[in-house]
Amino acid sequence: MDVRNCRKCGNLFEFMGNPVCPNCVKQMEEKFLEVRQYIYDNPGASMPMVSEETDVPMQQIKKWVREERLSFSKDSNVSIQCEKCGRPILTGRYCPGCKKNMANSLNNLYVTTAPPKDKKSAGAKMRFLGE
């Protein structure tokens, strides 16, 4: 049994891969739902306004946006930058163009091609001694 201190509250808990205790996870999930509802009710709200009204740090809101758990509307004037090209995006880490390019690059790695035929071995046949 691995027992650790919670990064948020300092209480001891049984570590199961998440460095935050179950109580703090539950509180963060409640805050997430509150932020999501606020954004839904106020689609034109800016990130600082959402942070101030819901009492959630902007760092945490940005993290949820990067994880694609939250997305702002186009009317909100809130955008973050694509980590690859710097274009403004509403959610995630990459813009659609960069996502497509990365997916194509990964797909190209797995394309298998037939090995080239060797001209010398094409006419070669097995030969037996004594024939």
N, C-alpha and C positions, 0 to 999 in steps of 0.2 A: 504494500500500500504506500503510495507516494503522497505525502501531505505537504502542502505549500501554503504560503501566505498569498491572499488575493492582492493583485496589483492596484485595485481601486480602494478597497476598504481596509485591507491588512488582516482580515480574519483568516483563520486556518480553514482549509477545506481539502477534500481529497482531489488531487490533480488528475484530470482525465484528458489532458491535451489542451484545455483552454486555461490561460493564466488568470482568469477571473472567476470568482466564486459564483455558484448558481443564483444567489440573491442579487448580486450586481448584474448578472446577465439578464435576469428578469426585469430589473429596474431600467436597464438600457433598452430592452425591447419595448417597455412601456413608453419610454421617451421617444423611441423611433416611431411608434404609432401616433404619438402626439404631434411630432414634427410632420409626419405624412399627412395627417388630418389638417394641420394648419396650412400646409402647402396646397392641399386640395380646396380648402375653403377660401384661400387667398392666393389665387394663381399668379398675381402680379407682384408678390412679395419678393424682396431681395434677400440674399443669404444673411446679411447682418440683421435684418428685421426678423427673420425666422429664428435666428440664434437668440436674439434679445427676448422675443415674445415667448419662446418655449424653454428658455434657460438651458439650452444645449450649446456647447462650444462649437464654433464654426469648424474647427478641425474634425469633430465627429460628424458633422453634416457633410463635409467634403468627403470624408471616408465612405459614408453611406452612398453618396453620389458616385464615387469611383467604383464602388462595389456593384453599382447598378441597382441598388435597392431603392434609391430615390431618383426622381427626375423632375426637373423644373420645366414649366411650360415655356413656349417660345415668347410669350408675352411678358415674362418675368424679368427680362434683361439680365438673367443670371446665366453665366456660362463658365465652363472651365476649359482648359486647353488640352488638346490631344497631346499625349506624352511623346509622340513621335514627330509630328509635323507642326504642332502648335495651333492648329485651327480651333476655333471655338466649338465646343460640344456641350450638350445638355446633361449627359450621363455617361458613365463608363470611363475607360482610360484612353481609348483610341477612337478616332473619327471613323465613319463607315469606309472611307477610301483606304485608310491604313489597315483596318481589319481585313478588308478584301485582299490587299496586297500580301499581308502576312499569311492569310489562309492559302493563297495561291502558291506562295513560296514553300509552305509546309507540304502542300499537295504535290508539288514538283519534286520534293525530296523522295517521295514514295512511288513515283512513276518508275515502273520497271521496264527496261528495254531488253530485247533479245540480244545475246552476245553476238558480236560480229563473226561471220564465218571466215575461217582461215582458208585462203585459196589453196594452200599446199595440202591441207587435210581433206579437201573436198574430193580430190581424185585418188586419194590414198585408199588402198584396200588391204585387207589382211592377206598375207602371202604365207604359204607353207613351204617348207623345205622338201625337196624331192618331188615336186609336181611339175 
